[in-house]
């Protein structure tokens, strides 16, 4: 019988993490809660762990084997030449209740330290199954030197079944948030198909596989909200659809500010100007730029060089996605305090830039 630990009664994870990591290092299996069930983990370098995992799979026919990663960036070690679709779904779905199966050649660094018997863990005709578990305690374990790990998910369960043998420690908490289990999607040739229905629907995955446009200024109350509202209207007109249909057409349009306070309204002058062209900014609420927002975006469009340099300086890997809104590499000046004519000039400049942007997307 495994030792059972109730996370809901523990105020500090540190001692539990150390104890569980020691079990993994010794080649034993541990069970941890996840938002879609119970996840059994083992270290692929340990031959004993792999043998136990194989035995466990025979006990649990519904178990889903996959490679458990600490974060989405760890997938770079698993997928040599990933498609845009895989990159989008992995960075937008993970951590979360989605397992991605992806094929292709894998670099030796993924399995070079694994016991040779278990290098095929999570492999199927669709490729190798990978995921970043949604449960925070599970990710702490993976971040503490156990990533990647052999993972076997028992979907929909809130506790390790009593009749399952081979697990040393079972860490438990409340019921999974998604009792229907994970969605498993196979990614190939820039497309994906759902091979197991679960917590995330086809419609949501289609949206996550779409294009995200992020407009950035300073306070997210004037220039970037105007760009967001105008671009959404212009894009819908080009696609001959309603603005609320853009998500299902594969487009998300948002804005943020480098120094924005959450929840501020758009500038009154911006609201009045855009009302003239049928764009309603009255419900806009400012939001600050976050790392998650930046990395979830496909097109990052900054109003000035200062904004662009701040983004690329903080995240050099975004240099290919971030650029100035102006195709002529000009700054779009802040009209605040400049009066109606300055606001009107700013809107015209933004509209011109957006027309050029749309012409390149068509």
Residue pairs with C-beta under 8 A, 6 or more apart in sequence:
2 31
2 160
2 167
2 168
2 169
2 170
3 168
3 169
3 170
4 169
4 170
4 171
4 172
5 16
5 169
5 170
5 171
5 172
6 172
6 173
7 13
7 16
7 33
7 137
7 171
7 172
7 173
8 172
8 173
8 174
10 16
13 137
13 140
16 137
16 171
17 137
17 140
17 141
17 144
19 169
20 30
20 32
20 141
20 169
20 171
21 141
21 144
21 145
21 146
23 29
23 30
23 168
23 169
24 30
24 41
24 42
24 43
24 46
24 49
24 141
24 146
24 149
25 43
26 46
27 42
27 43
27 46
27 47
27 48
27 49
28 42
28 48
28 49
28 52
28 168
28 169
29 40
29 41
29 42
29 49
29 52
29 53
29 56
29 166
29 167
29 168
30 40
30 41
30 42
30 141
30 167
30 168
30 169
30 170
30 171
31 38
31 39
31 40
31 41
31 160
31 167
31 169
31 170
31 171
32 38
32 39
32 41
32 133
32 135
32 137
32 138
32 141
32 171
33 39
33 135
33 137
33 138
33 158
33 171
33 172
33 173
33 174
33 176
34 133
34 134
34 135
34 138
34 153
34 176
35 96
35 97
35 133
35 134
35 135
35 176
35 177
35 178
35 199
36 97
36 134
36 153
36 155
36 156
36 176
36 177
36 178
36 179
36 180
36 181
36 182
36 198
36 199
37 153
37 154
37 155
37 156
37 157
37 158
37 176
37 181
37 182
38 153
38 154
38 157
38 158
38 159
38 160
38 170
39 68
39 133
39 135
39 138
39 151
39 152
39 153
39 154
40 53
40 56
40 63
40 151
40 152
40 153
40 154
40 160
40 167
41 68
41 138
41 141
41 146
41 149
41 150
41 151
42 49
42 50
42 52
42 53
42 149
42 150
43 49
43 146
43 149
43 150
44 50
44 111
44 113
44 114
44 115
44 118
44 119
44 121
44 148
44 149
44 150
45 113
45 114
45 115
46 115
47 115
47 117
49 150
50 115
50 117
50 118
50 121
50 150
51 117
52 166
53 65
53 118
53 121
53 150
53 152
55 165
55 166
56 63
56 152
56 164
56 166
56 167
57 63
57 65
57 152
59 163
59 164
59 165
59 166
60 152
60 154
60 161
60 164
62 154
62 155
63 152
63 153
63 154
64 99
64 129
64 152
64 153
64 155
64 181
64 182
64 184
64 196
65 121
65 122
65 129
65 150
65 151
65 152
65 153
66 99
66 122
66 128
66 129
66 130
66 131
66 151
66 153
67 78
67 121
67 122
67 128
67 129
67 130
67 131
67 148
67 149
67 150
67 151
68 131
68 132
68 133
68 138
68 142
68 147
68 148
68 149
68 150
68 151
69 75
69 78
69 94
69 130
69 131
69 132
69 142
69 147
69 148
70 132
70 139
70 142
70 143
70 147
70 148
71 94
71 95
71 132
71 139
71 143
71 147
72 90
72 91
72 94
72 132
74 132
74 147
74 148
75 82
75 86
75 90
75 130
76 82
77 107
77 109
77 110
77 148
78 102
78 106
78 110
78 128
78 130
78 148
79 86
79 102
79 104
79 106
79 130
80 104
80 105
80 106
80 107
81 104
81 105
82 90
82 102
82 104
83 187
83 188
83 189
83 190
84 190
85 187
85 190
85 191
85 192
85 209
86 100
86 102
86 187
88 208
88 209
88 210
88 298
89 98
89 100
89 185
89 187
89 192
89 205
89 208
89 209
90 100
90 130
90 132
91 295
91 296
92 208
92 296
93 100
93 200
93 205
93 208
94 131
94 132
95 132
95 133
95 134
95 139
96 132
96 134
96 200
97 134
97 178
97 181
97 182
97 183
97 198
97 199
97 200
98 131
98 182
98 183
98 184
98 185
98 198
98 199
98 200
98 205
99 129
99 130
99 131
99 153
99 182
99 183
99 184
99 185
99 196
100 129
100 130
100 131
100 184
100 185
100 186
100 187
100 192
101 124
101 126
101 127
101 128
101 129
101 130
101 184
101 185
101 186
101 187
101 195
102 126
102 127
102 128
102 130
102 186
102 187
102 188
103 126
103 127
103 128
103 188
104 127
106 128
110 148
111 119
114 121
118 150
121 150
122 128
122 129
122 130
122 150
122 151
123 129
126 186
126 188
126 195
127 186
127 187
127 188
129 184
131 151
131 182
132 139
133 139
133 142
133 151
134 177
137 171
137 173
142 148
142 149
153 181
153 182
154 160
154 161
155 180
155 181
155 182
155 198
156 176
156 179
156 180
156 181
157 176
158 172
158 174
158 175
158 176
159 170
159 172
160 167
160 170
160 172
178 198
178 199
180 197
180 198
180 199
181 196
181 198
181 199
182 196
182 198
182 199
182 200
183 194
183 196
183 197
183 198
183 199
183 200
183 201
183 205
184 194
184 195
184 196
184 198
185 192
185 193
185 194
185 195
185 205
186 192
186 193
186 195
192 205
192 209
194 202
194 205
203 248
206 248
206 250
207 247
207 248
207 250
207 252
209 250
210 247
210 249
210 250
210 251
210 252
211 250
211 251
211 252
211 298
211 299
212 251
212 252
212 253
212 254
212 296
212 297
212 298
212 299
213 231
213 251
213 252
213 253
213 254
213 297
213 298
213 299
213 301
214 254
214 255
214 256
214 293
214 294
214 297
214 299
214 300
214 301
215 223
215 224
215 227
215 228
215 231
215 253
215 254
215 255
215 256
215 301
215 303
215 325
216 224
216 255
216 256
216 257
216 258
216 289
216 300
216 301
216 302
216 303
216 307
216 311
217 223
217 224
217 255
217 257
217 258
217 302
217 303
217 304
217 307
217 332
217 334
218 257
218 258
218 259
218 260
218 303
218 307
218 334
219 257
219 259
219 260
219 261
219 264
219 286
220 255
220 256
220 257
220 260
220 264
220 286
220 287
220 288
221 257
221 260
221 264
221 265
221 266
221 267
221 270
221 284
221 286
222 266
222 267
222 269
222 270
222 334
222 335
222 336
222 343
222 346
223 303
223 332
223 334
223 335
223 346
223 350
224 255
224 256
224 257
224 303
225 255
225 266
225 270
225 281
225 284
225 286
226 266
226 270
226 273
226 274
226 281
226 346
226 347
226 350
227 255
227 301
227 303
227 325
227 350
227 353
227 354
228 253
228 254
228 255
229 274
229 279
229 280
229 281
229 284
230 274
230 277
230 279
230 347
230 350
230 351
230 354
231 253
231 354
231 357
231 358
232 243
232 246
232 253
232 279
233 243
233 277
233 278
233 279
234 354
234 355
234 358
235 246
235 251
235 253
235 358
236 242
236 243
236 245
236 246
238 358
238 362
239 246
239 249
239 251
241 249
246 252
246 253
254 293
254 297
255 287
256 286
256 287
256 288
256 289
256 290
256 293
257 286
257 287
257 288
257 289
258 288
258 289
258 307
258 310
258 311
259 288
260 286
260 287
260 288
260 289
261 286
261 288
262 285
262 286
262 287
262 288
263 285
263 286
264 285
264 286
265 271
265 282
265 284
265 285
265 286
266 281
266 282
266 284
266 286
267 336
269 335
269 340
269 343
270 281
270 343
271 281
271 282
271 284
273 343
273 344
273 347
274 280
274 281
274 347
275 281
287 293
289 311
291 315
294 300
294 311
294 315
294 318
294 322
295 315
295 318
297 321
298 321
299 321
300 311
300 318
300 321
300 322
300 323
301 322
301 323
301 324
301 325
301 357
302 308
302 311
302 322
302 323
302 324
302 325
303 324
303 325
303 331
303 332
303 334
304 324
304 331
304 332
304 333
305 324
305 331
306 331
308 322
308 323
308 324
311 318
311 322
312 318
312 319
312 322
324 330
324 331
325 332
325 350
325 353
325 354
325 357
326 332
326 349
326 353
327 353
327 356
327 357
332 346
332 349
332 350
332 353
333 342
333 346
334 346
335 342
335 343
335 345
335 346
